[in-house]
Amino acid sequence: MAAALSYYLVLSVFPALILLFAAVASLPFPSLYTRIFAQVCTLIPAQTAPMVQAVLLDVLGRNHRVWLSVGTIGTIWIASSAFDAMIEALDVAYDVDDPRPFWRSRVLALGLAATTGCLLLTGLTIMILGPRFGAWLAVRSGSCFTQTKPVFGE
């Protein structure tokens, strides 16, 4: 069961990459693709980066709007399959007989995947924009708590 769960989670990365880069290709910022891909390259092995970039450029060069929908559907389906596998694994681990029909379990898994995705995106957005937003808010509000020196480097 753990192998199935890890398989689904690893497999959901590829449609998510297609979704991400198809969405980036839809934006009017051409340099954004290279900046995001440079960040993605820090997460994947160096030997696979040229292959991943070649596949993404080939796929997205044709019709990125079609791949945007395919990436979205693929990511949602595989992520919900991962949560469905987690529900099944927890049922087996706790020796619970699940009376839910397939469609109800899949809707629950879709809800869990959507909630987890939204929480992940919110957390990443707060981590990336948090310090800048805090500084902007401090300047706008005229806060007396703004510092010019680092707290720990004094």
Contacts in CASP RR format, 6 or more apart in sequence:
PFRMAT RR
TARGET T0000
AUTHOR 0000-0000-0000
METHOD contacts of the structure
MODEL  1
MAAALSYYLVLSVFPALILLFAAVASLPFPSLYTRIFAQVCTLIPAQTAP
MVQAVLLDVLGRNHRVWLSVGTIGTIWIASSAFDAMIEALDVAYDVDDPR
PFWRSRVLALGLAATTGCLLLTGLTIMILGPRFGAWLAVRSGSCFTQTKP
VFGE
1 85 0 8 1.000
1 88 0 8 1.000
1 89 0 8 1.000
1 92 0 8 1.000
1 93 0 8 1.000
2 89 0 8 1.000
4 85 0 8 1.000
4 89 0 8 1.000
5 82 0 8 1.000
5 85 0 8 1.000
5 86 0 8 1.000
5 89 0 8 1.000
8 78 0 8 1.000
8 79 0 8 1.000
8 81 0 8 1.000
8 82 0 8 1.000
8 85 0 8 1.000
9 79 0 8 1.000
9 82 0 8 1.000
11 78 0 8 1.000
12 74 0 8 1.000
12 75 0 8 1.000
12 78 0 8 1.000
12 79 0 8 1.000
12 82 0 8 1.000
15 70 0 8 1.000
15 71 0 8 1.000
15 73 0 8 1.000
15 74 0 8 1.000
15 75 0 8 1.000
15 78 0 8 1.000
16 71 0 8 1.000
16 75 0 8 1.000
17 40 0 8 1.000
17 52 0 8 1.000
17 56 0 8 1.000
18 56 0 8 1.000
18 59 0 8 1.000
18 60 0 8 1.000
18 67 0 8 1.000
18 70 0 8 1.000
18 71 0 8 1.000
19 68 0 8 1.000
19 71 0 8 1.000
19 72 0 8 1.000
19 74 0 8 1.000
19 75 0 8 1.000
20 36 0 8 1.000
21 33 0 8 1.000
21 36 0 8 1.000
21 37 0 8 1.000
21 56 0 8 1.000
21 60 0 8 1.000
22 60 0 8 1.000
22 64 0 8 1.000
22 65 0 8 1.000
22 67 0 8 1.000
22 68 0 8 1.000
22 71 0 8 1.000
23 68 0 8 1.000
24 32 0 8 1.000
24 33 0 8 1.000
24 36 0 8 1.000
25 33 0 8 1.000
25 60 0 8 1.000
25 61 0 8 1.000
25 64 0 8 1.000
26 64 0 8 1.000
26 65 0 8 1.000
26 68 0 8 1.000
37 53 0 8 1.000
37 56 0 8 1.000
40 52 0 8 1.000
41 49 0 8 1.000
44 52 0 8 1.000
59 67 0 8 1.000
60 67 0 8 1.000
76 110 0 8 1.000
76 113 0 8 1.000
76 114 0 8 1.000
79 113 0 8 1.000
79 116 0 8 1.000
79 117 0 8 1.000
80 106 0 8 1.000
80 109 0 8 1.000
80 110 0 8 1.000
80 111 0 8 1.000
80 112 0 8 1.000
80 113 0 8 1.000
81 109 0 8 1.000
82 113 0 8 1.000
83 108 0 8 1.000
83 109 0 8 1.000
83 110 0 8 1.000
83 111 0 8 1.000
83 112 0 8 1.000
83 113 0 8 1.000
83 116 0 8 1.000
84 105 0 8 1.000
84 106 0 8 1.000
84 109 0 8 1.000
87 98 0 8 1.000
87 105 0 8 1.000
87 108 0 8 1.000
87 109 0 8 1.000
88 98 0 8 1.000
90 96 0 8 1.000
91 97 0 8 1.000
91 98 0 8 1.000
98 105 0 8 1.000
100 108 0 8 1.000
135 146 0 8 1.000
137 143 0 8 1.000
138 145 0 8 1.000
138 146 0 8 1.000
139 146 0 8 1.000
END
